[in-house]
Amino acid sequence: MLRIHCPHCGLRDHEEFNYFGDATKAYPALTTEPSAQNHAAWVDAVYTRNNPKGIHSEFWQHTLGCRRWLVVKRHTVTHDIESVVIASERELP
Ligand SMILES: [Zn+2]
């Protein structure tokens, strides 16, 4: 079982959280003018994923707790968690 240390609530079972994907992915800007280029950029951002082996940054939400969005750095093989931060307080690349 994975245990995640929510910075607000403390150590909790992963069943209280929902995974929401890759926290390293950059999303294209929202526009009011649809275009094939913008559509392709959104398809890439939403559906194209790497399958990294090692430490990876992921979005999780503490849905059965404080409902805060978190960035969890987790090893994809061992599931060891390196760090957990509130998503809005993380350092952007
Ligand atoms: Zn929490």
PDB file of the backbone (N, CA, C, O) and the ligand in Angstrom, with CONECT records:
HET     ZN  A 101       1
ATOM      1  N   MET A   1       0.847  -1.189   0.000  1.00  0.00           N
ATOM      2  CA  MET A   1       0.000   0.000   0.000  1.00  0.00           C
ATOM      3  C   MET A   1       0.880   1.236   0.000  1.00  0.00           C
ATOM      4  O   MET A   1       1.899   1.296   0.689  1.00  0.00           O
ATOM      5  N   LEU A   2       0.482   2.190  -0.761  1.00  0.00           N
ATOM      6  CA  LEU A   2       1.193   3.461  -0.849  1.00  0.00           C
ATOM      7  C   LEU A   2       0.651   4.400   0.229  1.00  0.00           C
ATOM      8  O   LEU A   2      -0.559   4.526   0.416  1.00  0.00           O
ATOM      9  N   ARG A   3       1.572   5.052   0.929  1.00  0.00           N
ATOM     10  CA  ARG A   3       1.163   6.037   1.933  1.00  0.00           C
ATOM     11  C   ARG A   3       1.722   7.384   1.494  1.00  0.00           C
ATOM     12  O   ARG A   3       2.907   7.507   1.181  1.00  0.00           O
ATOM     13  N   ILE A   4       0.864   8.381   1.477  1.00  0.00           N
ATOM     14  CA  ILE A   4       1.252   9.704   1.003  1.00  0.00           C
ATOM     15  C   ILE A   4       1.132  10.687   2.166  1.00  0.00           C
ATOM     16  O   ILE A   4       0.122  10.728   2.869  1.00  0.00           O
ATOM     17  N   HIS A   5       2.182  11.467   2.346  1.00  0.00           N
ATOM     18  CA  HIS A   5       2.171  12.467   3.413  1.00  0.00           C
ATOM     19  C   HIS A   5       1.621  13.781   2.854  1.00  0.00           C
ATOM     20  O   HIS A   5       2.350  14.550   2.228  1.00  0.00           O
ATOM     21  N   CYS A   6       0.332  14.029   3.086  1.00  0.00           N
ATOM     22  CA  CYS A   6      -0.271  15.292   2.663  1.00  0.00           C
ATOM     23  C   CYS A   6       0.294  16.401   3.556  1.00  0.00           C
ATOM     24  O   CYS A   6       0.249  16.277   4.779  1.00  0.00           O
ATOM     25  N   PRO A   7       0.824  17.482   2.971  1.00  0.00           N
ATOM     26  CA  PRO A   7       1.388  18.556   3.801  1.00  0.00           C
ATOM     27  C   PRO A   7       0.352  19.183   4.742  1.00  0.00           C
ATOM     28  O   PRO A   7       0.721  19.785   5.750  1.00  0.00           O
ATOM     29  N   HIS A   8      -0.933  19.048   4.423  1.00  0.00           N
ATOM     30  CA  HIS A   8      -1.977  19.655   5.244  1.00  0.00           C
ATOM     31  C   HIS A   8      -2.530  18.665   6.285  1.00  0.00           C
ATOM     32  O   HIS A   8      -2.802  19.053   7.421  1.00  0.00           O
ATOM     33  N   CYS A   9      -2.696  17.393   5.901  1.00  0.00           N
ATOM     34  CA  CYS A   9      -3.394  16.414   6.751  1.00  0.00           C
ATOM     35  C   CYS A   9      -2.486  15.393   7.425  1.00  0.00           C
ATOM     36  O   CYS A   9      -2.873  14.767   8.412  1.00  0.00           O
ATOM     37  N   GLY A  10      -1.271  15.227   6.889  1.00  0.00           N
ATOM     38  CA  GLY A  10      -0.379  14.212   7.453  1.00  0.00           C
ATOM     39  C   GLY A  10      -0.384  12.938   6.614  1.00  0.00           C
ATOM     40  O   GLY A  10      -0.873  12.929   5.484  1.00  0.00           O
ATOM     41  N   LEU A  11       0.167  11.862   7.179  1.00  0.00           N
ATOM     42  CA  LEU A  11       0.319  10.603   6.457  1.00  0.00           C
ATOM     43  C   LEU A  11      -1.031   9.902   6.302  1.00  0.00           C
ATOM     44  O   LEU A  11      -1.755   9.680   7.272  1.00  0.00           O
ATOM     45  N   ARG A  12      -1.347   9.558   5.039  1.00  0.00           N
ATOM     46  CA  ARG A  12      -2.650   8.932   4.739  1.00  0.00           C
ATOM     47  C   ARG A  12      -2.458   7.816   3.710  1.00  0.00           C
ATOM     48  O   ARG A  12      -1.491   7.819   2.948  1.00  0.00           O
ATOM     49  N   ASP A  13      -3.396   6.862   3.702  1.00  0.00           N
ATOM     50  CA  ASP A  13      -3.382   5.808   2.685  1.00  0.00           C
ATOM     51  C   ASP A  13      -3.686   6.408   1.318  1.00  0.00           C
ATOM     52  O   ASP A  13      -4.415   7.393   1.201  1.00  0.00           O
ATOM     53  N   HIS A  14      -3.108   5.787   0.278  1.00  0.00           N
ATOM     54  CA  HIS A  14      -3.305   6.331  -1.070  1.00  0.00           C
ATOM     55  C   HIS A  14      -4.766   6.268  -1.507  1.00  0.00           C
ATOM     56  O   HIS A  14      -5.159   6.967  -2.441  1.00  0.00           O
ATOM     57  N   GLU A  15      -5.574   5.443  -0.847  1.00  0.00           N
ATOM     58  CA  GLU A  15      -6.993   5.337  -1.213  1.00  0.00           C
ATOM     59  C   GLU A  15      -7.743   6.649  -0.988  1.00  0.00           C
ATOM     60  O   GLU A  15      -8.835   6.835  -1.525  1.00  0.00           O
ATOM     61  N   GLU A  16      -7.170   7.557  -0.201  1.00  0.00           N
ATOM     62  CA  GLU A  16      -7.808   8.857   0.005  1.00  0.00           C
ATOM     63  C   GLU A  16      -7.492   9.841  -1.111  1.00  0.00           C
ATOM     64  O   GLU A  16      -8.034  10.946  -1.142  1.00  0.00           O
ATOM     65  N   PHE A  17      -6.609   9.439  -2.032  1.00  0.00           N
ATOM     66  CA  PHE A  17      -6.123  10.339  -3.077  1.00  0.00           C
ATOM     67  C   PHE A  17      -6.540   9.836  -4.454  1.00  0.00           C
ATOM     68  O   PHE A  17      -6.788   8.645  -4.641  1.00  0.00           O
ATOM     69  N   ASN A  18      -6.614  10.732  -5.389  1.00  0.00           N
ATOM     70  CA  ASN A  18      -6.785  10.372  -6.795  1.00  0.00           C
ATOM     71  C   ASN A  18      -5.592  10.885  -7.577  1.00  0.00           C
ATOM     72  O   ASN A  18      -5.102  11.993  -7.355  1.00  0.00           O
ATOM     73  N   TYR A  19      -5.138  10.046  -8.500  1.00  0.00           N
ATOM     74  CA  TYR A  19      -4.017  10.376  -9.376  1.00  0.00           C
ATOM     75  C   TYR A  19      -4.546  11.175 -10.563  1.00  0.00           C
ATOM     76  O   TYR A  19      -5.564  10.815 -11.155  1.00  0.00           O
ATOM     77  N   PHE A  20      -3.862  12.246 -10.904  1.00  0.00           N
ATOM     78  CA  PHE A  20      -4.335  13.064 -12.022  1.00  0.00           C
ATOM     79  C   PHE A  20      -3.280  13.300 -13.080  1.00  0.00           C
ATOM     80  O   PHE A  20      -3.447  14.185 -13.919  1.00  0.00           O
ATOM     81  N   GLY A  21      -2.208  12.544 -13.069  1.00  0.00           N
ATOM     82  CA  GLY A  21      -1.309  12.577 -14.212  1.00  0.00           C
ATOM     83  C   GLY A  21       0.017  13.262 -13.998  1.00  0.00           C
ATOM     84  O   GLY A  21       0.402  13.634 -12.890  1.00  0.00           O
ATOM     85  N   ASP A  22       0.688  13.405 -15.109  1.00  0.00           N
ATOM     86  CA  ASP A  22       2.059  13.907 -15.194  1.00  0.00           C
ATOM     87  C   ASP A  22       2.120  15.388 -14.815  1.00  0.00           C
ATOM     88  O   ASP A  22       1.466  16.220 -15.445  1.00  0.00           O
ATOM     89  N   ALA A  23       2.895  15.711 -13.798  1.00  0.00           N
ATOM     90  CA  ALA A  23       3.016  17.108 -13.361  1.00  0.00           C
ATOM     91  C   ALA A  23       4.129  17.842 -14.099  1.00  0.00           C
ATOM     92  O   ALA A  23       4.377  19.017 -13.829  1.00  0.00           O
ATOM     93  N   THR A  24       4.801  17.165 -15.023  1.00  0.00           N
ATOM     94  CA  THR A  24       5.870  17.826 -15.773  1.00  0.00           C
ATOM     95  C   THR A  24       5.386  18.311 -17.124  1.00  0.00           C
ATOM     96  O   THR A  24       6.106  19.019 -17.829  1.00  0.00           O
ATOM     97  N   LYS A  25       4.163  17.931 -17.492  1.00  0.00           N
ATOM     98  CA  LYS A  25       3.647  18.268 -18.820  1.00  0.00           C
ATOM     99  C   LYS A  25       3.229  19.738 -18.876  1.00  0.00           C
ATOM    100  O   LYS A  25       2.550  20.237 -17.979  1.00  0.00           O
ATOM    101  N   ALA A  26       3.639  20.416 -19.933  1.00  0.00           N
ATOM    102  CA  ALA A  26       3.231  21.815 -20.141  1.00  0.00           C
ATOM    103  C   ALA A  26       2.007  21.828 -21.051  1.00  0.00           C
ATOM    104  O   ALA A  26       1.985  21.157 -22.083  1.00  0.00           O
ATOM    105  N   TYR A  27       1.013  22.579 -20.672  1.00  0.00           N
ATOM    106  CA  TYR A  27      -0.211  22.652 -21.459  1.00  0.00           C
ATOM    107  C   TYR A  27      -0.197  23.906 -22.320  1.00  0.00           C
ATOM    108  O   TYR A  27       0.313  24.942 -21.893  1.00  0.00           O
ATOM    109  N   PRO A  28      -0.753  23.824 -23.534  1.00  0.00           N
ATOM    110  CA  PRO A  28      -0.775  25.002 -24.409  1.00  0.00           C
ATOM    111  C   PRO A  28      -1.711  26.069 -23.854  1.00  0.00           C
ATOM    112  O   PRO A  28      -2.572  25.790 -23.020  1.00  0.00           O
ATOM    113  N   ALA A  29      -1.527  27.279 -24.325  1.00  0.00           N
ATOM    114  CA  ALA A  29      -2.369  28.386 -23.879  1.00  0.00           C
ATOM    115  C   ALA A  29      -3.790  28.199 -24.402  1.00  0.00           C
ATOM    116  O   ALA A  29      -4.006  27.663 -25.490  1.00  0.00           O
ATOM    117  N   LEU A  30      -4.747  28.651 -23.605  1.00  0.00           N
ATOM    118  CA  LEU A  30      -6.136  28.618 -24.059  1.00  0.00           C
ATOM    119  C   LEU A  30      -6.341  29.731 -25.071  1.00  0.00           C
ATOM    120  O   LEU A  30      -5.874  30.852 -24.870  1.00  0.00           O
ATOM    121  N   THR A  31      -7.038  29.427 -26.157  1.00  0.00           N
ATOM    122  CA  THR A  31      -7.303  30.434 -27.179  1.00  0.00           C
ATOM    123  C   THR A  31      -8.784  30.426 -27.524  1.00  0.00           C
ATOM    124  O   THR A  31      -9.479  29.439 -27.284  1.00  0.00           O
ATOM    125  N   THR A  32      -9.260  31.515 -28.081  1.00  0.00           N
ATOM    126  CA  THR A  32     -10.651  31.572 -28.531  1.00  0.00           C
ATOM    127  C   THR A  32     -10.760  31.205 -30.008  1.00  0.00           C
ATOM    128  O   THR A  32     -11.859  30.979 -30.514  1.00  0.00           O
ATOM    129  N   GLU A  33      -9.620  31.146 -30.700  1.00  0.00           N
ATOM    130  CA  GLU A  33      -9.607  30.799 -32.121  1.00  0.00           C
ATOM    131  C   GLU A  33      -9.131  29.358 -32.292  1.00  0.00           C
ATOM    132  O   GLU A  33      -7.940  29.087 -32.135  1.00  0.00           O
ATOM    133  N   PRO A  34     -10.038  28.421 -32.611  1.00  0.00           N
ATOM    134  CA  PRO A  34      -9.600  27.044 -32.814  1.00  0.00           C
ATOM    135  C   PRO A  34      -8.733  26.917 -34.067  1.00  0.00           C
ATOM    136  O   PRO A  34      -8.981  27.573 -35.079  1.00  0.00           O
ATOM    137  N   SER A  35      -7.734  26.080 -33.982  1.00  0.00           N
ATOM    138  CA  SER A  35      -6.879  25.831 -35.144  1.00  0.00           C
ATOM    139  C   SER A  35      -6.369  24.401 -35.068  1.00  0.00           C
ATOM    140  O   SER A  35      -6.352  23.790 -33.999  1.00  0.00           O
ATOM    141  N   ALA A  36      -5.958  23.879 -36.203  1.00  0.00           N
ATOM    142  CA  ALA A  36      -5.424  22.515 -36.240  1.00  0.00           C
ATOM    143  C   ALA A  36      -4.161  22.423 -35.388  1.00  0.00           C
ATOM    144  O   ALA A  36      -3.926  21.410 -34.729  1.00  0.00           O
ATOM    145  N   GLN A  37      -3.352  23.477 -35.400  1.00  0.00           N
ATOM    146  CA  GLN A  37      -2.110  23.471 -34.625  1.00  0.00           C
ATOM    147  C   GLN A  37      -2.418  23.441 -33.130  1.00  0.00           C
ATOM    148  O   GLN A  37      -1.803  22.687 -32.375  1.00  0.00           O
ATOM    149  N   ASN A  38      -3.388  24.278 -32.704  1.00  0.00           N
ATOM    150  CA  ASN A  38      -3.758  24.299 -31.293  1.00  0.00           C
ATOM    151  C   ASN A  38      -4.387  22.965 -30.883  1.00  0.00           C
ATOM    152  O   ASN A  38      -4.123  22.465 -29.789  1.00  0.00           O
ATOM    153  N   HIS A  39      -5.215  22.392 -31.756  1.00  0.00           N
ATOM    154  CA  HIS A  39      -5.833  21.092 -31.474  1.00  0.00           C
ATOM    155  C   HIS A  39      -4.755  20.032 -31.287  1.00  0.00           C
ATOM    156  O   HIS A  39      -4.808  19.249 -30.338  1.00  0.00           O
ATOM    157  N   ALA A  40      -3.779  20.007 -32.190  1.00  0.00           N
ATOM    158  CA  ALA A  40      -2.691  19.026 -32.100  1.00  0.00           C
ATOM    159  C   ALA A  40      -1.892  19.209 -30.815  1.00  0.00           C
ATOM    160  O   ALA A  40      -1.477  18.230 -30.196  1.00  0.00           O
ATOM    161  N   ALA A  41      -1.676  20.456 -30.415  1.00  0.00           N
ATOM    162  CA  ALA A  41      -0.929  20.714 -29.186  1.00  0.00           C
ATOM    163  C   ALA A  41      -1.706  20.191 -27.974  1.00  0.00           C
ATOM    164  O   ALA A  41      -1.112  19.637 -27.049  1.00  0.00           O
ATOM    165  N   TRP A  42      -3.029  20.365 -27.977  1.00  0.00           N
ATOM    166  CA  TRP A  42      -3.837  19.864 -26.856  1.00  0.00           C
ATOM    167  C   TRP A  42      -3.899  18.338 -26.844  1.00  0.00           C
ATOM    168  O   TRP A  42      -3.836  17.722 -25.780  1.00  0.00           O
ATOM    169  N   VAL A  43      -4.021  17.727 -28.024  1.00  0.00           N
ATOM    170  CA  VAL A  43      -4.020  16.255 -28.087  1.00  0.00           C
ATOM    171  C   VAL A  43      -2.708  15.724 -27.522  1.00  0.00           C
ATOM    172  O   VAL A  43      -2.694  14.763 -26.754  1.00  0.00           O
ATOM    173  N   ASP A  44      -1.611  16.359 -27.910  1.00  0.00           N
ATOM    174  CA  ASP A  44      -0.309  15.940 -27.397  1.00  0.00           C
ATOM    175  C   ASP A  44      -0.235  16.114 -25.879  1.00  0.00           C
ATOM    176  O   ASP A  44       0.232  15.222 -25.170  1.00  0.00           O
ATOM    177  N   ALA A  45      -0.692  17.249 -25.390  1.00  0.00           N
ATOM    178  CA  ALA A  45      -0.600  17.532 -23.946  1.00  0.00           C
ATOM    179  C   ALA A  45      -1.460  16.584 -23.114  1.00  0.00           C
ATOM    180  O   ALA A  45      -1.083  16.209 -22.004  1.00  0.00           O
ATOM    181  N   VAL A  46      -2.613  16.201 -23.652  1.00  0.00           N
ATOM    182  CA  VAL A  46      -3.547  15.376 -22.879  1.00  0.00           C
ATOM    183  C   VAL A  46      -3.236  13.880 -23.008  1.00  0.00           C
ATOM    184  O   VAL A  46      -3.345  13.134 -22.035  1.00  0.00           O
ATOM    185  N   TYR A  47      -2.843  13.443 -24.228  1.00  0.00           N
ATOM    186  CA  TYR A  47      -2.749  11.993 -24.459  1.00  0.00           C
ATOM    187  C   TYR A  47      -1.339  11.441 -24.595  1.00  0.00           C
ATOM    188  O   TYR A  47      -1.140  10.245 -24.377  1.00  0.00           O
ATOM    189  N   THR A  48      -0.362  12.248 -24.940  1.00  0.00           N
ATOM    190  CA  THR A  48       0.989  11.729 -25.142  1.00  0.00           C
ATOM    191  C   THR A  48       1.723  11.712 -23.806  1.00  0.00           C
ATOM    192  O   THR A  48       1.867  12.739 -23.144  1.00  0.00           O
ATOM    193  N   ARG A  49       2.174  10.543 -23.434  1.00  0.00           N
ATOM    194  CA  ARG A  49       2.844  10.401 -22.142  1.00  0.00           C
ATOM    195  C   ARG A  49       4.140   9.631 -22.296  1.00  0.00           C
ATOM    196  O   ARG A  49       4.249   8.734 -23.132  1.00  0.00           O
ATOM    197  N   ASN A  50       5.109   9.984 -21.493  1.00  0.00           N
ATOM    198  CA  ASN A  50       6.303   9.177 -21.357  1.00  0.00           C
ATOM    199  C   ASN A  50       5.995   8.096 -20.327  1.00  0.00           C
ATOM    200  O   ASN A  50       5.015   8.188 -19.588  1.00  0.00           O
ATOM    201  N   ASN A  51       6.821   7.098 -20.287  1.00  0.00           N
ATOM    202  CA  ASN A  51       6.678   6.049 -19.286  1.00  0.00           C
ATOM    203  C   ASN A  51       8.004   5.964 -18.537  1.00  0.00           C
ATOM    204  O   ASN A  51       8.769   5.015 -18.709  1.00  0.00           O
ATOM    205  N   PRO A  52       8.267   6.977 -17.698  1.00  0.00           N
ATOM    206  CA  PRO A  52       9.594   7.062 -17.093  1.00  0.00           C
ATOM    207  C   PRO A  52       9.838   5.960 -16.062  1.00  0.00           C
ATOM    208  O   PRO A  52       8.919   5.494 -15.388  1.00  0.00           O
ATOM    209  N   LYS A  53      11.085   5.568 -15.965  1.00  0.00           N
ATOM    210  CA  LYS A  53      11.510   4.637 -14.920  1.00  0.00           C
ATOM    211  C   LYS A  53      12.386   5.432 -13.968  1.00  0.00           C
ATOM    212  O   LYS A  53      13.465   5.893 -14.339  1.00  0.00           O
ATOM    213  N   GLY A  54      11.917   5.587 -12.747  1.00  0.00           N
ATOM    214  CA  GLY A  54      12.665   6.377 -11.772  1.00  0.00           C
ATOM    215  C   GLY A  54      11.751   7.408 -11.132  1.00  0.00           C
ATOM    216  O   GLY A  54      10.531   7.249 -11.127  1.00  0.00           O
ATOM    217  N   ILE A  55      12.341   8.456 -10.597  1.00  0.00           N
ATOM    218  CA  ILE A  55      11.576   9.511  -9.929  1.00  0.00           C
ATOM    219  C   ILE A  55      10.757  10.281 -10.956  1.00  0.00           C
ATOM    220  O   ILE A  55      11.271  10.690 -11.997  1.00  0.00           O
ATOM    221  N   HIS A  56       9.477  10.473 -10.650  1.00  0.00           N
ATOM    222  CA  HIS A  56       8.579  11.171 -11.560  1.00  0.00           C
ATOM    223  C   HIS A  56       7.661  12.082 -10.758  1.00  0.00           C
ATOM    224  O   HIS A  56       7.234  11.721  -9.662  1.00  0.00           O
ATOM    225  N   SER A  57       7.353  13.262 -11.296  1.00  0.00           N
ATOM    226  CA  SER A  57       6.434  14.198 -10.633  1.00  0.00           C
ATOM    227  C   SER A  57       5.022  13.955 -11.134  1.00  0.00           C
ATOM    228  O   SER A  57       4.771  13.913 -12.338  1.00  0.00           O
ATOM    229  N   GLU A  58       4.110  13.797 -10.197  1.00  0.00           N
ATOM    230  CA  GLU A  58       2.731  13.472 -10.546  1.00  0.00           C
ATOM    231  C   GLU A  58       1.757  14.360  -9.772  1.00  0.00           C
ATOM    232  O   GLU A  58       2.008  14.738  -8.628  1.00  0.00           O
ATOM    233  N   PHE A  59       0.640  14.680 -10.426  1.00  0.00           N
ATOM    234  CA  PHE A  59      -0.445  15.379  -9.729  1.00  0.00           C
ATOM    235  C   PHE A  59      -1.312  14.360  -9.016  1.00  0.00           C
ATOM    236  O   PHE A  59      -1.721  13.356  -9.598  1.00  0.00           O
ATOM    237  N   TRP A  60      -1.582  14.626  -7.766  1.00  0.00           N
ATOM    238  CA  TRP A  60      -2.533  13.842  -6.976  1.00  0.00           C
ATOM    239  C   TRP A  60      -3.442  14.853  -6.273  1.00  0.00           C
ATOM    240  O   TRP A  60      -3.026  15.972  -5.968  1.00  0.00           O
ATOM    241  N   GLN A  61      -4.686  14.442  -6.022  1.00  0.00           N
ATOM    242  CA  GLN A  61      -5.585  15.274  -5.227  1.00  0.00           C
ATOM    243  C   GLN A  61      -6.018  14.486  -4.007  1.00  0.00           C
ATOM    244  O   GLN A  61      -6.372  13.312  -4.107  1.00  0.00           O
ATOM    245  N   HIS A  62      -5.989  15.134  -2.863  1.00  0.00           N
ATOM    246  CA  HIS A  62      -6.434  14.491  -1.620  1.00  0.00           C
ATOM    247  C   HIS A  62      -7.958  14.608  -1.563  1.00  0.00           C
ATOM    248  O   HIS A  62      -8.511  15.417  -0.819  1.00  0.00           O
ATOM    249  N   THR A  63      -8.619  13.774  -2.372  1.00  0.00           N
ATOM    250  CA  THR A  63     -10.063  13.896  -2.582  1.00  0.00           C
ATOM    251  C   THR A  63     -10.886  13.545  -1.346  1.00  0.00           C
ATOM    252  O   THR A  63     -11.965  14.105  -1.156  1.00  0.00           O
ATOM    253  N   LEU A  64     -10.409  12.638  -0.506  1.00  0.00           N
ATOM    254  CA  LEU A  64     -11.164  12.266   0.703  1.00  0.00           C
ATOM    255  C   LEU A  64     -10.596  12.956   1.943  1.00  0.00           C
ATOM    256  O   LEU A  64     -10.835  12.526   3.071  1.00  0.00           O
ATOM    257  N   GLY A  65      -9.843  14.029   1.717  1.00  0.00           N
ATOM    258  CA  GLY A  65      -9.276  14.791   2.826  1.00  0.00           C
ATOM    259  C   GLY A  65      -9.490  16.271   2.578  1.00  0.00           C
ATOM    260  O   GLY A  65     -10.620  16.747   2.466  1.00  0.00           O
ATOM    261  N   CYS A  66      -8.394  16.976   2.497  1.00  0.00           N
ATOM    262  CA  CYS A  66      -8.459  18.432   2.368  1.00  0.00           C
ATOM    263  C   CYS A  66      -8.784  18.893   0.941  1.00  0.00           C
ATOM    264  O   CYS A  66      -9.035  20.078   0.723  1.00  0.00           O
ATOM    265  N   ARG A  67      -8.783  17.973  -0.031  1.00  0.00           N
ATOM    266  CA  ARG A  67      -9.094  18.221  -1.442  1.00  0.00           C
ATOM    267  C   ARG A  67      -8.021  19.073  -2.125  1.00  0.00           C
ATOM    268  O   ARG A  67      -8.240  19.572  -3.228  1.00  0.00           O
ATOM    269  N   ARG A  68      -6.887  19.241  -1.492  1.00  0.00           N
ATOM    270  CA  ARG A  68      -5.801  20.018  -2.110  1.00  0.00           C
ATOM    271  C   ARG A  68      -5.137  19.204  -3.215  1.00  0.00           C
ATOM    272  O   ARG A  68      -5.069  17.976  -3.161  1.00  0.00           O
ATOM    273  N   TRP A  69      -4.646  19.937  -4.225  1.00  0.00           N
ATOM    274  CA  TRP A  69      -3.866  19.350  -5.297  1.00  0.00           C
ATOM    275  C   TRP A  69      -2.410  19.306  -4.851  1.00  0.00           C
ATOM    276  O   TRP A  69      -1.875  20.278  -4.319  1.00  0.00           O
ATOM    277  N   LEU A  70      -1.788  18.163  -5.079  1.00  0.00           N
ATOM    278  CA  LEU A  70      -0.415  17.945  -4.641  1.00  0.00           C
ATOM    279  C   LEU A  70       0.459  17.553  -5.824  1.00  0.00           C
ATOM    280  O   LEU A  70      -0.033  17.022  -6.820  1.00  0.00           O
ATOM    281  N   VAL A  71       1.739  17.813  -5.710  1.00  0.00           N
ATOM    282  CA  VAL A  71       2.731  17.248  -6.627  1.00  0.00           C
ATOM    283  C   VAL A  71       3.557  16.270  -5.815  1.00  0.00           C
ATOM    284  O   VAL A  71       4.262  16.642  -4.877  1.00  0.00           O
ATOM    285  N   VAL A  72       3.449  15.003  -6.205  1.00  0.00           N
ATOM    286  CA  VAL A  72       4.143  13.920  -5.523  1.00  0.00           C
ATOM    287  C   VAL A  72       5.290  13.462  -6.411  1.00  0.00           C
ATOM    288  O   VAL A  72       5.076  13.097  -7.567  1.00  0.00           O
ATOM    289  N   LYS A  73       6.506  13.479  -5.876  1.00  0.00           N
ATOM    290  CA  LYS A  73       7.648  12.899  -6.580  1.00  0.00           C
ATOM    291  C   LYS A  73       7.788  11.467  -6.096  1.00  0.00           C
ATOM    292  O   LYS A  73       8.141  11.206  -4.946  1.00  0.00           O
ATOM    293  N   ARG A  74       7.496  10.535  -7.022  1.00  0.00           N
ATOM    294  CA  ARG A  74       7.436   9.114  -6.663  1.00  0.00           C
ATOM    295  C   ARG A  74       8.311   8.315  -7.618  1.00  0.00           C
ATOM    296  O   ARG A  74       8.365   8.591  -8.817  1.00  0.00           O
ATOM    297  N   HIS A  75       8.997   7.315  -7.059  1.00  0.00           N
ATOM    298  CA  HIS A  75       9.778   6.402  -7.905  1.00  0.00           C
ATOM    299  C   HIS A  75       8.793   5.425  -8.545  1.00  0.00           C
ATOM    300  O   HIS A  75       8.027   4.768  -7.840  1.00  0.00           O
ATOM    301  N   THR A  76       8.808   5.325  -9.866  1.00  0.00           N
ATOM    302  CA  THR A  76       7.802   4.533 -10.567  1.00  0.00           C
ATOM    303  C   THR A  76       8.020   3.030 -10.436  1.00  0.00           C
ATOM    304  O   THR A  76       7.129   2.256 -10.784  1.00  0.00           O
ATOM    305  N   VAL A  77       9.161   2.602  -9.952  1.00  0.00           N
ATOM    306  CA  VAL A  77       9.412   1.166  -9.781  1.00  0.00           C
ATOM    307  C   VAL A  77       9.216   0.761  -8.319  1.00  0.00           C
ATOM    308  O   VAL A  77       8.519  -0.211  -8.028  1.00  0.00           O
ATOM    309  N   THR A  78       9.829   1.503  -7.408  1.00  0.00           N
ATOM    310  CA  THR A  78       9.768   1.133  -5.988  1.00  0.00           C
ATOM    311  C   THR A  78       8.585   1.777  -5.260  1.00  0.00           C
ATOM    312  O   THR A  78       8.218   1.339  -4.170  1.00  0.00           O
ATOM    313  N   HIS A  79       7.993   2.802  -5.850  1.00  0.00           N
ATOM    314  CA  HIS A  79       6.894   3.597  -5.270  1.00  0.00           C
ATOM    315  C   HIS A  79       7.335   4.412  -4.056  1.00  0.00           C
ATOM    316  O   HIS A  79       6.497   4.961  -3.342  1.00  0.00           O
ATOM    317  N   ASP A  80       8.637   4.494  -3.820  1.00  0.00           N
ATOM    318  CA  ASP A  80       9.128   5.352  -2.743  1.00  0.00           C
ATOM    319  C   ASP A  80       8.802   6.806  -3.085  1.00  0.00           C
ATOM    320  O   ASP A  80       8.978   7.237  -4.225  1.00  0.00           O
ATOM    321  N   ILE A  81       8.330   7.547  -2.100  1.00  0.00           N
ATOM    322  CA  ILE A  81       7.972   8.943  -2.321  1.00  0.00           C
ATOM    323  C   ILE A  81       9.100   9.832  -1.828  1.00  0.00           C
ATOM    324  O   ILE A  81       9.502   9.768  -0.666  1.00  0.00           O
ATOM    325  N   GLU A  82       9.599  10.658  -2.728  1.00  0.00           N
ATOM    326  CA  GLU A  82      10.716  11.551  -2.419  1.00  0.00           C
ATOM    327  C   GLU A  82      10.230  12.840  -1.772  1.00  0.00           C
ATOM    328  O   GLU A  82      10.846  13.332  -0.827  1.00  0.00           O
ATOM    329  N   SER A  83       9.128  13.390  -2.275  1.00  0.00           N
ATOM    330  CA  SER A  83       8.594  14.629  -1.699  1.00  0.00           C
ATOM    331  C   SER A  83       7.133  14.812  -2.100  1.00  0.00           C
ATOM    332  O   SER A  83       6.663  14.257  -3.093  1.00  0.00           O
ATOM    333  N   VAL A  84       6.437  15.602  -1.299  1.00  0.00           N
ATOM    334  CA  VAL A  84       5.052  15.974  -1.591  1.00  0.00           C
ATOM    335  C   VAL A  84       4.918  17.454  -1.284  1.00  0.00           C
ATOM    336  O   VAL A  84       5.262  17.897  -0.188  1.00  0.00           O
ATOM    337  N   VAL A  85       4.425  18.216  -2.237  1.00  0.00           N
ATOM    338  CA  VAL A  85       4.209  19.647  -2.015  1.00  0.00           C
ATOM    339  C   VAL A  85       2.820  20.028  -2.522  1.00  0.00           C
ATOM    340  O   VAL A  85       2.261  19.364  -3.395  1.00  0.00           O
ATOM    341  N   ILE A  86       2.277  21.098  -1.966  1.00  0.00           N
ATOM    342  CA  ILE A  86       1.022  21.646  -2.471  1.00  0.00           C
ATOM    343  C   ILE A  86       1.299  22.139  -3.900  1.00  0.00           C
ATOM    344  O   ILE A  86       2.273  22.856  -4.130  1.00  0.00           O
ATOM    345  N   ALA A  87       0.452  21.758  -4.847  1.00  0.00           N
ATOM    346  CA  ALA A  87       0.720  22.037  -6.265  1.00  0.00           C
ATOM    347  C   ALA A  87       0.905  23.531  -6.531  1.00  0.00           C
ATOM    348  O   ALA A  87       1.775  23.916  -7.313  1.00  0.00           O
ATOM    349  N   SER A  88       0.109  24.360  -5.900  1.00  0.00           N
ATOM    350  CA  SER A  88       0.217  25.804  -6.162  1.00  0.00           C
ATOM    351  C   SER A  88       1.480  26.412  -5.576  1.00  0.00           C
ATOM    352  O   SER A  88       1.831  27.544  -5.908  1.00  0.00           O
ATOM    353  N   GLU A  89       2.159  25.685  -4.720  1.00  0.00           N
ATOM    354  CA  GLU A  89       3.373  26.200  -4.080  1.00  0.00           C
ATOM    355  C   GLU A  89       4.644  25.591  -4.653  1.00  0.00           C
ATOM    356  O   GLU A  89       5.740  25.877  -4.170  1.00  0.00           O
ATOM    357  N   ARG A  90       4.511  24.752  -5.680  1.00  0.00           N
ATOM    358  CA  ARG A  90       5.690  24.090  -6.247  1.00  0.00           C
ATOM    359  C   ARG A  90       6.489  25.081  -7.097  1.00  0.00           C
ATOM    360  O   ARG A  90       5.973  26.083  -7.592  1.00  0.00           O
ATOM    361  N   GLU A  91       7.775  24.748  -7.241  1.00  0.00           N
ATOM    362  CA  GLU A  91       8.630  25.555  -8.115  1.00  0.00           C
ATOM    363  C   GLU A  91       8.428  25.103  -9.550  1.00  0.00           C
ATOM    364  O   GLU A  91       8.531  23.915  -9.855  1.00  0.00           O
ATOM    365  N   LEU A  92       8.143  26.038 -10.417  1.00  0.00           N
ATOM    366  CA  LEU A  92       7.961  25.717 -11.832  1.00  0.00           C
ATOM    367  C   LEU A  92       9.306  25.761 -12.532  1.00  0.00           C
ATOM    368  O   LEU A  92      10.171  26.572 -12.201  1.00  0.00           O
ATOM    369  N   PRO A  93       9.472  24.848 -13.538  1.00  0.00           N
ATOM    370  CA  PRO A  93      10.755  24.835 -14.265  1.00  0.00           C
ATOM    371  C   PRO A  93      10.968  26.102 -15.078  1.00  0.00           C
ATOM    372  O   PRO A  93      11.994  26.243 -15.743  1.00  0.00           O
TER     373      PRO A  93
HETATM  374 ZN    ZN A 101      -4.848  16.619   2.730  1.00  0.00          ZN2+
END
